Amino acid sequence: MPIRLAVNFTVVAFALCAGVFSAPAAWGQASENAAQQAPVSATQRPQVEAGPVPDALETGFHRLYELRFEDARGEFAAYQKDHPEDPMGKAAEAASYLFEQFHAKGVLTSEFFLDDEKFLGGVDGSASENRNDAFVRTNNQARDLAKQRLKSNPRDIPSLLALTLADGMESDYDAMIIKKQLAGLKMTRRAEEDAHALLAADSTQKDADVALGMSNYVISYLPGFKRALIWFGGFHGDRMLGIQQMASAAEHGHFLQPYAKVMLALAYEREHQPELARPLLQDLTVQYPANTIFAHELALLDLQNAAHVDRGPPH
């Protein structure tokens, strides 16, 4: 069975907004602080009133989680126009292309996530059929911008976050979409390194825990012989740690907070803990009422619970 390693957008990679992440307008100051001193706490971070530029990025991500992909890209284009040097604009645009493909392929659903063949094997279709040139091009642009800025400031927060997203999304794309498992593993390792670097620069950047959590969780589900094969490459997998890391991102993340919530809810369903999945899906349906996926998954969970109650306890 092929290896599928999801990290998330990364993805990429579906549901977002709010948390302790600093506003984009404050990134320059936060990055300068990080380069000169130890990681800052949430209370130490500069408070900046929301302006038109951060609104464009925030609104774009909100549209993304509403499944309004073209509208999201319009907001991201506006952000890039005002801040062409910020790699987060390109990373967000890349996410919109990958999330749109995830939506078309039903990736962020229980039908996909709870099916081992799909969960570990990837989406339907061949690599040539599933090519996403817009994602690859834009994701590479985001990575290049981030690396260029990191040359002058290795602790630049927006660049470290953009790099974490770019490498995490490419890991998803390689392993799930075009089914190049070895390439996906390589990018997973890079995304983990990016996430650790981001947390080392600023420990409040809990979006990084998405990459770490999904890597730990998915690898833990691989068959024993495959885990043994990749053990020597440093891929160990830890199911409970993965859930804890996803829970951290679901509670304290920002751009990936909704994505972390839906992935955590699906993980709880895999672990036969629907009572923990339900409040996460409820939060998402309230925050994103236009997203039919969240409402559908909550309805499925309620139907399953009703069927279990009707059957009564086992005798």
N, C-alpha and C positions, 0 to 999 in steps of 0.2 A: 504494500500500500504506500503511495507517495507520501512524502512528508509535507505537511502544510504548517507554516509558522506564521501566525497572525501577530501583529504588533500594534497596532493601531493607529493611525491617522489618524496616525496616522493616521490611519488612517485614518486611517485614515480614516477613521477614520471614520461613527455617524451619530452625532448629537452634541451640542456645545453651549458654552457661556457661563459666566459667574465663577467665583472662587477667590482664592487669595492671590492669584496672579496679578502682577501690576499692570496698570493701564498702558497701552502702547506708547502714549505720549510721554510716559515716565521712563521708558526703556533707556534712553540715553543717559540719564542721571543714574539709574540703577546699575547700568553697565560700568559707568565710571567708578561708582562706589565699589563694585565687585572687583574691579581690577586693582584697587588700592588697599582693600581690607578684607577681613573675614566675611563669610556670607551674612547678609543682613536679615533681620527678622521682619515679620510682616508689619510689626508696629513701627519699625525704623524706616520702612519704605516711604519715599516721598508721595504725598497725596496731591494729585493733579486733577483739576476739573476736566471732565470729558469734553473734547472738542470735536470738530468735524472729521479730523483724520482718524482718531481711535474709533469714532462712531462708525466710520466706513468699514473698518475691520470687524468690529463687534457685530454690526448689522449683517455683514456678509456671512459670518459664521452662523448667525441665527437663521438666515435664509437657507443656509446649507442644511441645517438640521430640520428645516421645514420642507426639505426636498425641492426647494426652488433654486435649482442649480444655476440657471442663467442669471437670475437676479443676484445670486451670491457672487457670481463672477463680475457682474457690473460693479458691485461694491468693492471687490478686491482690486479691480482695475482703477477705481477712483483712489484707493489707498496707495497703489503703486505710483500713480501720477504724482501724488503729493510727497511720497517717501520712496523714491526709486532705489535708494541705497539699502532699504530695509528688506532683508531676505524673507521676512514673514509674509509679505505681500505675495511673492511667488509661491511660497510654501502653501499658503491658503488657497491660491488658485489651483495648484496641483491637487490639493485635497478635494477640490470640487469635482475635478475630472474623475478621480479614483472613487469618490463616494457615489458619484452618479453611476459608475459601472457596478459598484457594489449593490446599489439599489436595483439596477436592472437584473442582476444575477441573484438577488435574494439573499445576500451574504449575512446581513444582520437580522436574521430571523431564526426562530427555534427550529424551523424545518431544516435549515442548513446547519446550525450550530449543534443540534442534538443528534444529527446523523453522522456517525463515525466516518463513513465513506466520504462524505462531503467535508466534514470538519477537518479531516486529515489529508484529504485528496485534492481539494480545490473545486473550482466551479466547473460547470459543463462547458464544453467547447475546446477546440484546439488552441495552441499558442497563437497561430496565425489569425484565427478568428477573433481571438480576445485581445489582440494588440491594441494598445491605447497610446498612440503617438503623442497626443496632446498632453497626457499626464507625464510621459517620460521626458518630453522636451521641457516642460515647465518645472518639473521636479529637479532636473539637472541645473536649470537656471537658479533655482533657489539654493541648491547646494553650492554652486559656484560663488554666488553672492555672499553666502555665509562664510565660506572658507576665506574669501578675500578680506572680509572684515576681521576675521579671527587672526589674521596675520599681524595686524596692528594692535589688537586687544584680544588675547586668548580667552578672556573671561566675559566677553560680550554676550549678554543674556539673550537678546533676540536672535543672534546668530547661532548660539548653542541650541536654542529651542528649534529654530528652523532646520538645523542640521539633524537633530533628533527626529523631527517629523519627516524630513526628506528620506533619511535612511530607513526609518521604520516603514514608511509608505512603500518604498521600493522593495523592502523585504516582503510585504504583503503582496505586492504586484508580482514579484518573481515567483513566490511559492504558491499563491492562490489563483492568480489570473493566468499567467503563462506557464506555470507549473515547472519552473526551473528550481528544483529543491536545493541544489548545492549553492546556487547563486543566492537563494533566499536565506540560507544559513549564514552565508558570508555577510549579507546585509543585516541580518539579525544581530550578529556579533558587533558590527559597527554601530547599530542603533543603541545597543546596550552600553557601549563605550561612550557614545554621545550623551546618553541619559545620565550616566555617572558623572561626566564632566559638567553637565548642567547643574546637577544637584550639588556638586562640589563648589561651584561658583555661587549658587544661591539655593539653599536647602528648601526654600518655600516653593520651588518650581515643581509642583507635584504632577504636572502633566507628564513629566519624565517617567513616573511610575507606571504609565500605561505600557510603554515599551518593555519595561522590566517585568511587569506582571503577566502580560500576555505570553512573553517568551517562556517564563517559568511554567505557566499553566499548560500551554499547548505541548511543550516538550514532555511534561509529566504524563501525557496521555499516549505518547508513542509506544508501540510494542517494545518489550524488553530488549530484543536483539538490536533494534534500531537505536534505542537509548545507549546501549553499550557501544555501538559503532561511533556515535557522536560524542560520547563521554570524553574521549581522548582529545577532542577539539575544544573542550572546556564547556560543553553544553550539558548541564546536569538536570535541570528541571526540578521544580518543587511546587506541587499543587497548592498547598496551603499558603506558602509564601506568595505565590502568584495571585491568589485571591486577596490576600492582605494588601498587596501592592495596588491591585485594581481598586480595592475599597478606598485606599488612600487617595487615588486620583479621582474617584467618584465623589469623595467628600471635599477635597481641597483643590482639585484641578481647576483649570480655567477653560482654555480652548478645547481640551479633550475631556472635560468633565462629563458631558452628556454621553459621549462615546464610551467612556469608562463605565457609566451607569448601565448602559444597555448590554455591554459585554459582561459586566459583573452579574446582571440579572440572568443572562443566558447561562453563565457559569453556575449560578445557584440552581438553575433548573437542571443542569447536567448532574449536579450533586444531590438532586432530589430534595431541595430546600425551597419549594415555591413560596413559602411564607416570607423568605428573605428577598425573593425576586419581586414580589408584588409591589412593595412600596417604591422601589426604584422605577418600575414601569409606570406607576401612578404619577410620580414626580415628572417623568418625561412627558406623559400625555397632557398634564396641566401646563407645562412649560412650552410644549410644542403641539398644540391641538391640531395643527394642519398636517402633522406627520402621521399618516395612516398606519405606518409600521408599528409605532408604539401603541396605538389604540388597539390594533389587531392582536398584538402579542399579549396585551393585558386581557383582552376578551378571551383569548385562548386559555390563558391561565385560569380565569374565572370559570370557564366551562369545564376544565379539567377538575377544578376543585369541587364544582357542583356535582359532577359525575361521581367523584370519590365519596362525597357526603351521601348521595343517593344509594350507593352500594353499601354503605355502612362499614363498620370495622370488620376486619377478617375474623372468621370464626375458628 
